[in-house]
Amino acid sequence: MDALEIIKLIKESKKITNSKTFLYGKLDKIDFCDVEFIGNESFGVIIGDLEKTKRVLQEYSDYIDKFHIEVLSRNSAIPLADLTKYNARIEPGVTIRDMVEIGNNSVIMMGAIINIGAVVGEGTMIDMNVVVGGRAMIGKNCHIGAGTVLAGVIEPPSADPVIVGDNVLIGANAVVLEGVKIGKNSVVAAGAVVTKAVPENSVAAGIPAKVIKVIDDKTRSKTQIVNDLREL
């Protein structure tokens, strides 16, 4: 997505304070038509915008004996993605914002965070606790190692996003700065900080990362992508 498009979307969106409210009382006397309610005549949960929930609590206070509110977000502009729309393996504990593209047979591991406008190609694995920043683009059949950060760029809107080509392997805890392009079939070593473009078929390592060699058969054997891990 274009940065200005995202900025406009956030600016114009209705900000919502998401909440869950547990309540007990004579709930059969309450009209829950403006909120999402799950429960029975004596106990239930209201899920949704706190502003609407508070109106119900105030209007029907005579019928509510006790309630407890859990605030899940504050003035949130963009909801989380509906995970059912992705034909991918997405493990528990993942956070994916709306307006994210995830290709078929991708794998998103526990603790990963993927921000608005990001693209994950087919068959790519996003390992544990990876941060994929806004508008970052990752190609097909990649492996992004645990704890890696691909910097996001929504502001300044003139900045270019991170672009990772097809068949790239990035080791654990690497950092790729905004605007950097990593060419296809390349390898970025664990812990590297990538500040400049990495050519295709190259191995980059260090802080800041530098190209240390061209991909050879030995490197390919050590960085093989296993398709069986990506089957649904």
N, C-alpha and C positions, 0 to 999 in steps of 0.2 A: 504494500500500500504506500501511496505517496504520503510524506510527512504532513503536508498541509491538510490532506484529507483526514488524517487521524486527529490532528489538532482541532479541526472544525467539528469532528464527531464528538470529541471530548467536551468541547466548549458548549455545544448545543444539547448535549444529552441531559436528561433529568437525573440529578444526583440522588442517590438512594442510600439510606442507612439500613442495611440488611440486618435482620434480627430474627431470633427465635424466642417466643414467649410461652412459657409453661403456665397454665392457669387451672384453678380448681374452684368449683362452685356450682351454681345452678345454671349450667351452660346452655341448657335447652331453652332458656329465656332470652338468649342473645342472638341477634341477627349478625351473622358473619359474612354477609354478602360482599363486603368490600375488601375482605382479607382471605388468605388461604388458611383454613382451619382443618386440623386433623384431630379427631378425638370423639368423645361421646358426650352424654348429658352432664357428666360431672367432672371430667378431666380431659384436657387436650392441649394442643400446641398451635400457636399462630405463627406462620412463617411469612416473612416479607418486610415491607418498608415500615420502619419504626413509627413514622408519622401516622400512618393508617392504624397501626396497632394501638397507639396511645389514644386515638379517638374512640376506639372500641372500649378500651379499659375505662375511660372516663364516662362514656355514655351509659355503660352497663355496670358501673362500679357496685351497685346494690346487689348484683347477682354473682359477684366475684369475691370469693373468700380469701384467696391467696394467688399471687402471680410472681413469676421470676423472669426477668428479661436478660437475654444474652445478645450483645451487639456483635455482629460478625464483620461489619465494615462500617466506615463513616464517610458519607457523601461520595460513595463510589460512582464513578462515571461510566465504567465499562464492566459488564457482567462477565463471569467466567463462562468458558465455552461449554456447549452441550457435547459431552464426550461421545455420545452415541452416534454422532454424525461422522466419526472417524473410523475407517477400516484399518485400525492399528491396534497394537498391544500397549495399553496404557496402565501402568501399575498404580497401586494406592499411593496417596501422598503427593501426587503431581498437581501443579497449578498451571492451568492453561487459560489465558485470557481469550475473550471473544476476538474474532477477526484473525485467527491463526489458521494457516493451512498445514495439514499433516498428510503426507502421502500414504498410499496403501502399504501395509506390511511394515510400517515403521514401528520402533519400540521406544517407549518413553518410560524411563526407570524412576524409582521412588525419589521424591524430593526435587525433581526437575521443575524449573519455572520457565515458561515460554510466554513472552509478552506480545502485545498486540502488533499485528502486521508481520509477524515472523512466518517463515516458510520452512518446513521440514520435508525433504524429498522422500520419495519411495524407498523403503528398505533401509532407512537410516536409523541408527540407534543413538538415542540421547541418554547418556548414562546418569548415574545417581548424582543429584545435587548440581546438575548443570544449569547455568543461567543463559537462556537464549534471549538477548535483548530485543527491543522493539525493532521491527523491520529486518532483522538478520535473516539471511537467506542461506539455507544449507541444501546441498545437492543430494543426489541419489546414492544409496549404498555407502554412506559415511558412518564413522563411529566417532562420537564426540565424548571424550573420556570424562570420568567422574570429576566433579568440581570445576570443570572448565567454565569460563565466562566468555561469551561472545557479546561484545559491547553493543548496546542498543543506541539508535539515533532517531529520536523524535524531535528533540531540539538540540542544536539549531536545525531548522528544517532544511537548510542547504547542505547539510552533511550527508555523505554517502554511507549506506549500511555495510556491515560485514557481509561478504559473499564467500561461501565455501563451495568449491566445485565438487563434482561427482567423485566417489571413491576415495575420499580423503579420510585419513585417520589422525585424530588429534588426541594426544596423550592427556593423562589426568592433570588437573589443576593448571592447565594452560590458560593464558589470557590473550584474546585477539581484540585489538583496539578497533574503534569505529573506522569505517572506510577501508579496511584492509581486505584484500582479495587473496584467497588461497587457491592456487590452481589445482585442477583435477589430478587425481592419482598421487597426491603429495602426502607427506607425513610431517606432523608437528610434534616434537618431543614433549614429554611430560614436563610441566613447570615452565615452559617457554612463555615469553611475553612477545607477541608478534606485533610489531609496529609498522612493518612495511610488507608489501606484496610478496607472496611466495610463488615462484614459478611452478608450472606443471611438472610432475614427476620429480619432485625435489624433497629432500629432508631438511627441515629447519629446526634449530635448537638454540637455547641460550637466552640470556636477558641483556639486551634485546636480541630477539631471534635472528640468526643468520643461516643462510643455506650452507650446509656442511658437506653435502654429497648429492649425487643423482641416484634416484631409486634403482636398485639392482635386484637380482633374484633373491639374494639373502634377505634384503629388507622386505620384499614382497612376502616371503615365507613367514616372516615374523609379524606381519601386519595384516594377515589374511582376514577378510570379512566372512563370517560363517552364516550362510543363508538359513540353516536350520533354526537359528535363534530368532529369525524373523517370520517364521511360518505361524499363521493363526489357526 
